Amino acid sequence: MTGQNYIGGAWTDGGGEEMTSAAPATSQTLWTGRAASTDQAWDAMHAAASAFPGWSKRPLEERVAIVERYSGLASERKEEMALLIARETGKPLWDARTEAGAIAGKAKLALSAYHDRTPTETKETPAATLRIAHRPHGAMVVIGPFNFPGHLPNGHIVPALIAGNTVVFKPSEQTPAVAELMVSWWHEAGLPDGVLNLVQGGRAVGEALIGDPRTNGVLFTGGVKGGLAIHRALAGRPEVILALELGGNNPLIAWDIEDADAAARVVAKSAFITSGQRCTCARRLIVPDGAPGDRIVEAVANLIPRLRLGVPEDEPEPFLGPVIDARSADAVLDAQEAKLAAGAKAIVPAGRSNLGAAFVTPGLLDVTHGGHEDEEVFGPLLQVIRTPDFGEALHVANDTRFGLAAGLLSDDEALWDRFKTDIRAGIVNWNRQTTGASGAAPFGGPGLSGNHRPAGYYSADYCAWPMASMMEAGPLKDEAAMVGVLA
């Protein structure tokens, strides 16, 4: 695919540096093109700012009709999107199909959230009629990640457009092809020129968009370093709405469980799905000291070699594929070496597969007595921590700067009652994988996992601002205007 940018309703070659996207599983080149230049990034912001008045004043039903046409295209072409996601990210096809389905289903959820979270309402009070309405912000910048290159930016774009905002979308430079396909569907659905713009590129393009004075909002899903850089860049600009989702060092406590093998399967789906490249993946497995914990750890260790690793379109389908690139694989293995040097013990060491440079076999380390750092290792590496009692397990689970996801595996409902009260996380599951999140619920958490603007169903909240009005219909009455004024 020869890639392009999409600015003001026109497809155009980029004026910046050359870019290439290669399949992490096969090294096949999927997309070649050029990043947007700084001038093109500013052109895209100009297009979005210019299109905002017309789009925001367009009747809601007309905006929704275009969103629904786009959603229909995404539904009809789910397999096309799934194949591209699988090739560009390395995800197994079953995993990519789940993401493609979420793209198609977002419009219905986002419309429900729009009416539920940001309605227009009137209430009668003794003083006057109270009206509460919601207004769009303006031109929004959406910066997407590589791990869910369609679903996560789509989760910002759809509610932003429904609310009446316009968008400049900068995808991850590692997944430009998925972004271009998605934007082409918006073009085909009849979205007016300038309402959605696509600019390809890396950090420099993102910085140009964030620094543009016409930017009214920045919606970012990605790593902590990137999120903190955006937060600093917007210091002193409180008028710019900022929504961050930045990952986590997520705990999974396994305690008082009869079926250790069943627990191991949930642990594997929590820690190793999408090759550990979900921000809700479990990074820390907390178990009891002694035999009860040993049973669970042994079951996980026995399951790891049976998890099928392979190319996305292999038959039978693999459970996990490569990480996004060889550099990311190096980062996982380097993190493991650092933990081992600091006192961790390898139960099942992660390693480089002979399938290719981006393939990492899942690892399981015991970091009870050293090697645990409060950092997110974005790959298939799970750390075991043993504790003497459940109270200490909760303390360890909360001993993190992050707060995105947490889970409890236990047969004891009383432990769940305690866990859901004491844990500090935004997504808190019981006897389910930590990676199971619903589009009908908020998605986010405290600490370094974000800035208290959860996505998912609550995306509607940061796509509009509230307007409160006191109203009294009919001709203005002098006594009402002057009461309390004249002696």
Stockholm file with secondary structure:
# STOCKHOLM 1.0

chainA/1-487         MTGQNYIGGAWTDGGGEEMTSAAPATSQTLWTGRAASTDQAWDAMHAAASAFPGWSKRPLEERVAIVERYSGLASERKEEMALLIARETGKPLWDARTEAGAIAGKAKLALSAYHDRTPTETKETPAATLRIAHRPHGAMVVIGPFNFPGHLPNGHIVPALIAGNTVVFKPSEQTPAVAELMVSWWHEAGLPDGVLNLVQGGRAVGEALIGDPRTNGVLFTGGVKGGLAIHRALAGRPEVILALELGGNNPLIAWDIEDADAAARVVAKSAFITSGQRCTCARRLIVPDGAPGDRIVEAVANLIPRLRLGVPEDEPEPFLGPVIDARSADAVLDAQEAKLAAGAKAIVPAGRSNLGAAFVTPGLLDVTHGGHEDEEVFGPLLQVIRTPDFGEALHVANDTRFGLAAGLLSDDEALWDRFKTDIRAGIVNWNRQTTGASGAAPFGGPGLSGNHRPAGYYSADYCAWPMASMMEAGPLKDEAAMVGVLA
#=GR chainA/1-487 SS CBCCEEETTEEECCSSCEEEEECTTTCCEEEEEECCCHHHHHHHHHHHHHHHHHHHHSCHHHHHHHHHHHHHHHHHTHHHHHHHHHHHHCCCHHHHHHHHHHHHHHHHHHHHHHHHHSCCEEEECSSSEEEEEEEECSEEEEECCSSSTTHHHHHHHHHHHHHTCEEEEECCTTCHHHHHHHHHHHHHTTCCTTSEEECCCSHHHHHHHHHCTTCCEEEEESCHHHHHHHHHHTTTCTTSEEEEECCCCEEEEECSCSCHHHHHHHHHHHHTGGGGCSTTCEEEEEEESSHHHHHHHHHHHHHGGGSCBCCTTCSSCCSBCCCSSHHHHHHHHHHHHHHHHTTCEEEECCEECTTCTTCEECEEEECTTSCCCSCCCCSSEEEEEEESSHHHHHHHHHCSSCCSEEEEECSCHHHHHHHHHHCCCSEEEESSCTTCCCTTSEECCSGGGBSSCCEETTHHHHTEEEEEEEECCSSCCHHHHHTTTCC
#=GC SS_cons         CBCCEEETTEEECCSSCEEEEECTTTCCEEEEEECCCHHHHHHHHHHHHHHHHHHHHSCHHHHHHHHHHHHHHHHHTHHHHHHHHHHHHCCCHHHHHHHHHHHHHHHHHHHHHHHHHSCCEEEECSSSEEEEEEEECSEEEEECCSSSTTHHHHHHHHHHHHHTCEEEEECCTTCHHHHHHHHHHHHHTTCCTTSEEECCCSHHHHHHHHHCTTCCEEEEESCHHHHHHHHHHTTTCTTSEEEEECCCCEEEEECSCSCHHHHHHHHHHHHTGGGGCSTTCEEEEEEESSHHHHHHHHHHHHHGGGSCBCCTTCSSCCSBCCCSSHHHHHHHHHHHHHHHHTTCEEEECCEECTTCTTCEECEEEECTTSCCCSCCCCSSEEEEEEESSHHHHHHHHHCSSCCSEEEEECSCHHHHHHHHHHCCCSEEEESSCTTCCCTTSEECCSGGGBSSCCEETTHHHHTEEEEEEEECCSSCCHHHHHTTTCC
//
